[in-house]
């Protein structure tokens, strides 16, 4: 799983940030590019569309 998240982060599709509830496990968030990619390929792969990154 770690390698997948690292690749997505390197490609600019997700970003990692601190998790206030558990400092050992970072939170992974979609970037705007990641949300656009999910909107594009998600329906064809049975994934829910409409995912949007949370404003900071």
N, CA, C and O atoms as a Tinker XYZ file with bonds, in Angstrom:
   224  protein
     1  N      0.827000   -1.185000    0.000000    73     2
     2  CA     0.000000    0.000000    0.000000    64     1     3
     3  C      0.875000    1.254000    0.000000    63     2     4     5
     4  O      0.574000    2.234000   -0.682000    81     3
     5  N      1.961000    1.210000    0.772000    73     3     6
     6  CA     2.821000    2.385000    0.870000    64     5     7
     7  C      3.383000    2.781000   -0.492000    63     6     8     9
     8  O      3.445000    3.966000   -0.819000    81     7
     9  N      3.795000    1.787000   -1.289000    73     7    10
    10  CA     4.355000    2.092000   -2.604000    64     9    11
    11  C      3.317000    2.720000   -3.517000    63    10    12    13
    12  O      3.636000    3.617000   -4.298000    81    11
    13  N      2.084000    2.257000   -3.425000    73    11    14
    14  CA     1.009000    2.821000   -4.243000    64    13    15
    15  C      0.765000    4.274000   -3.874000    63    14    16    17
    16  O      0.648000    5.126000   -4.755000    81    15
    17  N      0.688000    4.564000   -2.589000    73    15    18
    18  CA     0.468000    5.943000   -2.144000    64    17    19
    19  C      1.656000    6.818000   -2.537000    63    18    20    21
    20  O      1.469000    7.960000   -2.956000    81    19
    21  N      2.860000    6.300000   -2.407000    73    19    22
    22  CA     4.049000    7.075000   -2.818000    64    21    23
    23  C      4.008000    7.398000   -4.304000    63    22    24    25
    24  O      4.347000    8.511000   -4.708000    81    23
    25  N      3.593000    6.426000   -5.125000    73    23    26
    26  CA     3.497000    6.675000   -6.571000    64    25    27
    27  C      2.423000    7.718000   -6.877000    63    26    28    29
    28  O      2.640000    8.613000   -7.693000    81    27
    29  N      1.269000    7.604000   -6.226000    73    27    30
    30  CA     0.198000    8.588000   -6.436000    64    29    31
    31  C      0.636000    9.976000   -5.989000    63    30    32    33
    32  O      0.313000   10.976000   -6.630000    81    31
    33  N      1.373000   10.027000   -4.887000    73    31    34
    34  CA     1.879000   11.316000   -4.401000    64    33    35
    35  C      2.902000   11.889000   -5.385000    63    34    36    37
    36  O      2.873000   13.081000   -5.691000    81    35
    37  N      3.790000   11.052000   -5.869000    73    35    38
    38  CA     4.800000   11.495000   -6.839000    64    37    39
    39  C      4.143000   12.022000   -8.120000    63    38    40    41
    40  O      4.642000   12.959000   -8.742000    81    39
    41  N      3.010000   11.405000   -8.507000    73    39    42
    42  CA     2.284000   11.831000   -9.709000    64    41    43
    43  C      1.371000   13.024000   -9.456000    63    42    44    45
    44  O      0.727000   13.515000  -10.383000    81    43
    45  N      1.308000   13.499000   -8.210000    73    43    46
    46  CA     0.510000   14.678000   -7.890000    64    45    47
    47  C     -0.972000   14.404000   -7.730000    63    46    48    49
    48  O     -1.780000   15.331000   -7.792000    81    47
    49  N     -1.347000   13.145000   -7.524000    73    47    50
    50  CA    -2.762000   12.801000   -7.407000    64    49    51
    51  C     -3.265000   12.779000   -5.969000    63    50    52    53
    52  O     -4.461000   12.939000   -5.726000    81    51
    53  N     -2.364000   12.583000   -5.023000    73    51    54
    54  CA    -2.719000   12.636000   -3.604000    64    53    55
    55  C     -1.636000   13.398000   -2.861000    63    54    56    57
    56  O     -0.532000   13.597000   -3.369000    81    55
    57  N     -1.967000   13.817000   -1.661000    73    55    58
    58  CA    -0.974000   14.432000   -0.773000    64    57    59
    59  C     -1.164000   13.852000    0.614000    63    58    60    61
    60  O     -2.283000   13.545000    1.025000    81    59
    61  N     -0.079000   13.709000    1.320000    73    59    62
    62  CA    -0.130000   13.206000    2.689000    64    61    63
    63  C     -0.006000   14.368000    3.657000    63    62    64    65
    64  O      0.694000   15.346000    3.393000    81    63
    65  N     -0.692000   14.244000    4.775000    73    63    66
    66  CA    -0.626000   15.263000    5.805000    64    65    67
    67  C     -0.756000   14.625000    7.168000    63    66    68    69
    68  O     -1.014000   13.426000    7.275000    81    67
    69  N     -0.578000   15.416000    8.211000    73    67    70
    70  CA    -0.656000   14.876000    9.567000    64    69    71
    71  C     -2.075000   14.421000    9.912000    63    70    72    73
    72  O     -3.064000   14.979000    9.436000    81    71
    73  N     -2.136000   13.413000   10.736000    73    71    74
    74  CA    -3.399000   12.896000   11.225000    64    73    75
    75  C     -3.498000   13.277000   12.703000    63    74    76    77
    76  O     -2.778000   12.705000   13.521000    81    75
    77  N     -4.356000   14.214000   13.068000    73    75    78
    78  CA    -4.430000   14.644000   14.459000    64    77    79
    79  C     -4.898000   13.539000   15.404000    63    78    80    81
    80  O     -4.623000   13.598000   16.602000    81    79
    81  N     -5.596000   12.540000   14.886000    73    79    82
    82  CA    -6.093000   11.462000   15.744000    64    81    83
    83  C     -5.048000   10.372000   15.979000    63    82    84    85
    84  O     -5.109000    9.655000   16.978000    81    83
    85  N     -4.079000   10.247000   15.050000    73    83    86
    86  CA    -3.076000    9.186000   15.171000    64    85    87
    87  C     -1.807000    9.631000   14.457000    63    86    88    89
    88  O     -1.718000    9.565000   13.231000    81    87
    89  N     -0.837000   10.081000   15.222000    73    87    90
    90  CA     0.384000   10.640000   14.637000    64    89    91
    91  C      1.193000    9.614000   13.862000    63    90    92    93
    92  O      2.067000    9.988000   13.080000    81    91
    93  N      0.920000    8.324000   14.062000    73    91    94
    94  CA     1.669000    7.279000   13.362000    64    93    95
    95  C      1.213000    7.096000   11.924000    63    94    96    97
    96  O      1.986000    6.617000   11.094000    81    95
    97  N     -0.022000    7.465000   11.610000    73    95    98
    98  CA    -0.594000    7.216000   10.290000    64    97    99
    99  C     -1.014000    8.528000    9.650000    63    98   100   101
   100  O     -1.932000    9.180000   10.148000    81    99
   101  N     -0.370000    8.936000    8.558000    73    99   102
   102  CA    -0.762000   10.188000    7.908000    64   101   103
   103  C     -2.113000   10.044000    7.200000    63   102   104   105
   104  O     -2.531000    8.943000    6.842000    81   103
   105  N     -2.769000   11.165000    7.012000    73   103   106
   106  CA    -3.983000   11.196000    6.201000    64   105   107
   107  C     -3.576000   11.382000    4.748000    63   106   108   109
   108  O     -2.627000   12.107000    4.448000    81   107
   109  N     -4.287000   10.734000    3.862000    73   107   110
   110  CA    -4.030000   10.870000    2.425000    64   109   111
   111  C     -5.245000   11.541000    1.821000    63   110   112   113
   112  O     -6.375000   11.090000    2.003000    81   111
   113  N     -5.000000   12.628000    1.097000    73   111   114
   114  CA    -6.094000   13.404000    0.492000    64   113   115
   115  C     -5.898000   13.483000   -1.018000    63   114   116   117
   116  O     -4.769000   13.522000   -1.508000    81   115
   117  N     -7.009000   13.507000   -1.744000    73   115   118
   118  CA    -6.949000   13.747000   -3.180000    64   117   119
   119  C     -6.549000   15.185000   -3.441000    63   118   120   121
   120  O     -6.968000   16.096000   -2.728000    81   119
   121  N     -5.746000   15.382000   -4.454000    73   119   122
   122  CA    -5.467000   16.729000   -4.939000    64   121   123
   123  C     -6.521000   17.044000   -6.006000    63   122   124   125
   124  O     -7.257000   16.145000   -6.412000    81   123
   125  N     -6.613000   18.284000   -6.468000    73   123   126
   126  CA    -7.536000   18.567000   -7.567000    64   125   127
   127  C     -7.259000   17.696000   -8.794000    63   126   128   129
   128  O     -8.200000   17.253000   -9.453000    81   127
   129  N     -5.995000   17.444000   -9.110000    73   127   130
   130  CA    -5.668000   16.556000  -10.238000    64   129   131
   131  C     -6.142000   15.130000   -9.963000    63   130   132   133
   132  O     -6.611000   14.445000  -10.873000    81   131
   133  N     -6.021000   14.681000   -8.714000    73   131   134
   134  CA    -6.483000   13.353000   -8.345000    64   133   135
   135  C     -7.989000   13.222000   -8.476000    63   134   136   137
   136  O     -8.488000   12.193000   -8.932000    81   135
   137  N     -8.718000   14.261000   -8.078000    73   135   138
   138  CA   -10.175000   14.244000   -8.197000    64   137   139
   139  C    -10.589000   14.212000   -9.664000    63   138   140   141
   140  O    -11.537000   13.516000  -10.027000    81   139
   141  N     -9.884000   14.959000  -10.504000    73   139   142
   142  CA   -10.188000   14.962000  -11.941000    64   141   143
   143  C     -9.922000   13.590000  -12.544000    63   142   144   145
   144  O    -10.704000   13.111000  -13.366000    81   143
   145  N     -8.826000   12.956000  -12.143000    73   143   146
   146  CA    -8.511000   11.622000  -12.650000    64   145   147
   147  C     -9.571000   10.615000  -12.209000    63   146   148   149
   148  O     -9.972000    9.755000  -12.993000    81   147
   149  N    -10.024000   10.716000  -10.964000    73   147   150
   150  CA   -11.058000    9.814000  -10.473000    64   149   151
   151  C    -12.366000   10.036000  -11.220000    63   150   152   153
   152  O    -13.062000    9.073000  -11.545000    81   151
   153  N    -12.707000   11.276000  -11.494000    73   151   154
   154  CA   -13.917000   11.569000  -12.265000    64   153   155
   155  C    -13.827000   10.969000  -13.661000    63   154   156   157
   156  O    -14.833000   10.546000  -14.231000    81   155
   157  N    -12.610000   10.934000  -14.209000    73   155   158
   158  CA   -12.413000   10.435000  -15.573000    64   157   159
   159  C    -12.475000    8.908000  -15.638000    63   158   160   161
   160  O    -13.164000    8.357000  -16.497000    81   159
   161  N    -11.770000    8.225000  -14.749000    73   159   162
   162  CA   -11.683000    6.762000  -14.825000    64   161   163
   163  C    -12.581000    6.052000  -13.828000    63   162   164   165
   164  O    -12.860000    4.864000  -13.994000    81   163
   165  N    -13.034000    6.742000  -12.809000    73   163   166
   166  CA   -13.811000    6.106000  -11.758000    64   165   167
   167  C    -15.054000    5.380000  -12.230000    63   166   168   169
   168  O    -15.223000    4.206000  -11.899000    81   167
   169  N    -15.943000    6.028000  -12.997000    73   167   170
   170  CA   -17.166000    5.335000  -13.414000    64   169   171
   171  C    -16.884000    4.070000  -14.224000    63   170   172   173
   172  O    -17.604000    3.081000  -14.082000    81   171
   173  N    -15.869000    4.081000  -15.055000    73   171   174
   174  CA   -15.538000    2.907000  -15.866000    64   173   175
   175  C    -15.018000    1.763000  -14.997000    63   174   176   177
   176  O    -15.096000    0.599000  -15.390000    81   175
   177  N    -14.491000    2.086000  -13.828000    73   175   178
   178  CA   -13.941000    1.066000  -12.926000    64   177   179
   179  C    -14.868000    0.766000  -11.753000    63   178   180   181
   180  O    -14.487000    0.055000  -10.823000    81   179
   181  N    -16.084000    1.306000  -11.796000    73   179   182
   182  CA   -17.040000    1.041000  -10.730000    64   181   183
   183  C    -16.800000    1.847000   -9.468000    63   182   184   185
   184  O    -17.317000    1.503000   -8.405000    81   183
   185  N    -16.022000    2.919000   -9.570000    73   183   186
   186  CA   -15.760000    3.774000   -8.420000    64   185   187
   187  C    -16.753000    4.923000   -8.414000    63   186   188   189
   188  O    -17.219000    5.368000   -9.464000    81   187
   189  N    -17.065000    5.391000   -7.232000    73   187   190
   190  CA   -17.975000    6.531000   -7.120000    64   189   191
   191  C    -17.325000    7.786000   -7.647000    63   190   192   193
   192  O    -16.174000    8.080000   -7.323000    81   191
   193  N    -18.036000    8.512000   -8.437000    73   191   194
   194  CA   -17.541000    9.799000   -8.926000    64   193   195
   195  C    -17.899000   10.898000   -7.958000    63   194   196   197
   196  O    -18.490000   10.650000   -6.907000    81   195
   197  N    -17.545000   12.097000   -8.311000    73   195   198
   198  CA   -17.889000   13.243000   -7.513000    64   197   199
   199  C    -16.986000   13.483000   -6.322000    63   198   200   201
   200  O    -17.285000   14.326000   -5.476000    81   199
   201  N    -15.891000   12.755000   -6.244000    73   199   202
   202  CA   -14.950000   12.985000   -5.130000    64   201   203
   203  C    -14.271000   14.328000   -5.325000    63   202   204   205
   204  O    -13.850000   14.670000   -6.431000    81   203
   205  N    -14.171000   15.059000   -4.281000    73   203   206
   206  CA   -13.521000   16.375000   -4.338000    64   205   207
   207  C    -12.580000   16.507000   -3.156000    63   206   208   209
   208  O    -12.880000   16.037000   -2.058000    81   207
   209  N    -11.450000   17.144000   -3.378000    73   207   210
   210  CA   -10.556000   17.393000   -2.240000    64   209   211
   211  C    -11.213000   18.357000   -1.272000    63   210   212   213
   212  O    -11.956000   19.253000   -1.674000    81   211
   213  N    -10.932000   18.164000    0.004000    73   211   214
   214  CA   -11.459000   19.082000    1.015000    64   213   215
   215  C    -10.675000   20.384000    0.986000    63   214   216   217
   216  O     -9.454000   20.374000    0.829000    81   215
   217  N    -11.370000   21.500000    1.137000    73   215   218
   218  CA   -10.626000   22.767000    1.243000    64   217   219
   219  C     -9.792000   22.771000    2.515000    63   218   220   221
   220  O    -10.167000   22.172000    3.523000    81   219
   221  N     -8.675000   23.443000    2.455000    73   219   222
   222  CA    -7.806000   23.499000    3.632000    64   221   223
   223  C     -8.098000   24.691000    4.463000    63   222   224
   224  O     -7.458000   24.897000    5.495000    81   223
